[in-house]
Amino acid sequence: MKTALSFKLDFHNSMMMIANIIVERVDCITLDDCKNIFMTQHALIVGYRNMTNVPEVVKQVLEDHDLNDFKIDFKQNVLKAMELYLDGLYIEKSKELRSDDTL
């Protein structure tokens, strides 16, 4: 429990430090946006890591039954998912900025 708490506190402190720097430098990104970005990134990493670290028996089943769709390239998938997430955030923020300009 102590290790989990230490990890979460370190993660939170690092996230807040970086988020505050981003918020100071990027007008359209809020602190909540930054926290959501970091939590999404963390969830993607943990989720994809769990999908790539499967027991040998599962690997063998995938191989034996030609279930290649379950084979994940961890790095490629995490980076692409994060890129799409950030692209979507950028599009959403751009729409907000344009609608604010018309008011």
QUIPECOR-V306921 format. One record per residue. SS is DSSP state (2 for helix, 1 for strand, 0 for the rest). PHI is phi in whole degrees, 0 to 359 (NA if undefined). OMEGA is omega in whole degrees, 0 to 359 (999 if undefined). Layout:
SS:PHI:OMEGA  SS:PHI:OMEGA
//
This chain:
0:NA:181  2:298:179  2:295:179  2:298:179  2:297:180  2:299:179  2:299:182  2:295:178  2:294:178  2:297:179  2:298:181  2:297:180  2:297:178  2:296:180  2:300:182  2:292:179  2:297:180  2:292:180  2:300:179  2:297:177  2:295:180  2:298:181  2:298:178  2:294:188  2:256:182  0:237:187  0:301:188  0:274:181  0:258:179  0:266:177  2:299:177  2:297:176  2:302:181  2:298:179  2:299:179  2:295:177  2:298:181  2:295:180  2:291:177  2:295:178  2:300:180  2:298:180  2:297:178  2:298:181  2:297:181  2:296:181  2:296:179  2:293:178  2:297:178  2:297:180  2:285:181  2:267:180  0:260:181  0:258:179  0:299:181  2:303:181  2:297:178  2:290:177  2:303:181  2:293:178  2:298:179  2:300:180  2:293:183  2:297:185  0:250:176  0:52:180  0:264:185  2:293:179  2:296:179  2:271:177  0:275:187  0:246:170  0:269:188  2:310:186  2:298:182  2:300:182  2:290:179  2:295:181  2:296:180  2:293:179  2:297:179  2:292:178  2:300:179  2:295:178  2:299:181  2:293:175  2:299:179  2:296:177  2:297:179  2:299:179  2:298:180  2:297:180  2:294:178  2:297:177  2:298:180  2:298:181  2:296:179  2:295:180  2:288:176  2:292:180  2:292:182  0:275:181  0:279:999
//
